[in-house]
Amino acid sequence: MLTLLKFSQNRLELFSSKDVDTVLKNIDGSCNIWLRCIHFRDRTGTAKIINHFKLDSARIDMIFNHSLTGIDEDMEDCLFDGYEILTHQIKNREFQVARGSIVLGSNFILTFERTEIKVLTVLINSIQRQTLDIHDWGVDYILFLILKDILNSYHSVFDYIARQLDDLEDEVLTNSGNESTYHSIAAMRQSTRSGRRNFQNIKSLIALMNYEDFQWITPPVKTLFNQELVYQVDNLWQEYQALRAWMSELMEIQRDNIASKTSELINRLTIFSTIFLPLTFITGFYGMNFKYMPELEQPWAYPAVICVIVLIVIGSVIFAKKQRWF
């Protein structure tokens, strides 16, 4: 699906279609353009879009190969940014990661979304209802709004992670969890690594735009980036680090719990082996074929051996309990 947003000081239009040629015919060079390409994996169609905006053909491979490059010194035709975003879609306590690319030019911004990003859908709907005023801004302001909404979405993602960790912490501290609890924490920790790459990517972009010769972001939007996004990224980064540390701590405790349970099981097996060791000796002793074993001729010999065996078992169990071995 292709969604085209055209805007200027006196104009705001939204157009959607699945046909690339139809969308490209509706592009007006006098307006600012935001073109969303959602679940769009047509390489030929992508090439048409890239060629329409007079971008280097190498950008096609960068889009399909999911490159994370920002500015290429050899290709200064646009600002290219690949992204990995933690979404609200969760499966088996693992967050789904939305991947794609953002291409920013002089009067256009292209977003290639392998998976539809809900916050961008909400953003474009807000623009259409004119709850956000973009008429006096350029396409770099759209980039600011996109990154701002993506960062805002992390607050709810982190809030969900914190609630899940609270439940897992109860299992870990009460020692009621098992290996599946450990794997759940490990899977959640692994799936959040994309958040780190996302924050680092945005921080790199902010650092890059502060160079004097950076042409893709206008000074007013640079000010917005530095005033709002820098602070927001730093706060989210600290929250992210705290969650990662929390996960690591729970994993260590749960690993110790699992090791403790394994050790306890081995101890019990050792105790049972110790109890049956003298019994095995007795039965093995009487299994030998000696000619002279006078007690075998006595009528009380068999019950006497059984009683000795029972006394050994009872005595071993009482001794183990007094030593608190189980």
KAGIQUI-V775195 format. One record per backbone hydrogen bond with DSSP energy under -0.5 kcal/mol. CO is the residue of the C=O (numbers start at 1). NH is the residue of the N-H. Records with the same first field share a line. If there is no record, write none. Layout:
CO = NH  NH
This chain:
1 = 38
2 = 17
3 = 5  36
4 = 6  15
5 = 34
6 = 13
7 = 32
8 = 11
11 = 8
13 = 6
15 = 4
17 = 2
18 = 20
19 = 23
20 = 24
21 = 25
22 = 26
23 = 26
24 = 27
27 = 29
28 = 31
32 = 7
33 = 109
34 = 5  36
35 = 37  111
36 = 3  38
37 = 113
39 = 41
41 = 43
42 = 46
43 = 47
44 = 48
45 = 49
46 = 50
47 = 51
48 = 52
49 = 53
50 = 55
51 = 54
56 = 59
57 = 60  61
58 = 62
59 = 63
60 = 64
61 = 65
62 = 67
63 = 66
70 = 80
71 = 73
75 = 72
78 = 80
79 = 104
81 = 102
83 = 100
85 = 98
88 = 90
89 = 96
91 = 94
94 = 91
96 = 87  98
97 = 99
98 = 85
99 = 114  115
100 = 83
101 = 112
102 = 81  104
103 = 105  110
104 = 79
107 = 33
108 = 105
109 = 35
110 = 103  112
111 = 37  113
112 = 101  114
113 = 39
116 = 118
117 = 120  121
118 = 122
119 = 123
120 = 124
121 = 125
122 = 126
123 = 127
124 = 128
125 = 129
126 = 131  132
127 = 130
132 = 134
134 = 137
138 = 141  142
139 = 143
140 = 144
141 = 145
142 = 146
143 = 147
144 = 148
145 = 149
146 = 150
147 = 151
148 = 152
149 = 153
150 = 154
151 = 154  155
152 = 155  156
153 = 157
154 = 158
155 = 159
156 = 160
157 = 161
158 = 162
159 = 163
160 = 164
161 = 165
162 = 166
163 = 167
164 = 168
165 = 169
166 = 170
167 = 171
168 = 172
169 = 173
170 = 174
171 = 176  177
172 = 175
178 = 181  182
179 = 183
180 = 184
181 = 185
182 = 186
183 = 187
184 = 188
185 = 189
186 = 190
187 = 191
188 = 192
190 = 193
191 = 194
192 = 195  196
193 = 197
194 = 198
195 = 199
196 = 200
197 = 201
198 = 202
199 = 203
200 = 204
201 = 205
202 = 206
203 = 207
204 = 208
205 = 209
206 = 210
207 = 210
208 = 211
211 = 214
213 = 215
218 = 222
219 = 223
220 = 224
221 = 225
222 = 226
223 = 227
224 = 228  229
225 = 229  230
228 = 232
229 = 233
230 = 234
231 = 235
232 = 236
233 = 237
234 = 238
235 = 239
236 = 240
237 = 241
238 = 242
239 = 243
240 = 244
241 = 245
242 = 246
243 = 247
244 = 248
245 = 249
246 = 250
247 = 251
248 = 252
249 = 253
250 = 254
251 = 255
252 = 256
253 = 257
254 = 258
255 = 259
256 = 260
257 = 261
258 = 262
259 = 263
260 = 264
261 = 265
262 = 266
263 = 267
264 = 268
265 = 269
266 = 270
267 = 271
268 = 272
269 = 273
270 = 274
271 = 275
272 = 276
273 = 277
274 = 278
275 = 279
276 = 280
277 = 281
278 = 282
279 = 283
280 = 284
281 = 285
282 = 286
285 = 288
288 = 290
291 = 293
293 = 296
294 = 297
295 = 298
298 = 301
300 = 304
301 = 305
302 = 306
303 = 307
304 = 308
305 = 309
306 = 310
307 = 311
308 = 312
309 = 313
310 = 314
311 = 315
312 = 316
313 = 317
314 = 318
315 = 319
316 = 320
317 = 321
318 = 322
319 = 323
320 = 325
321 = 324
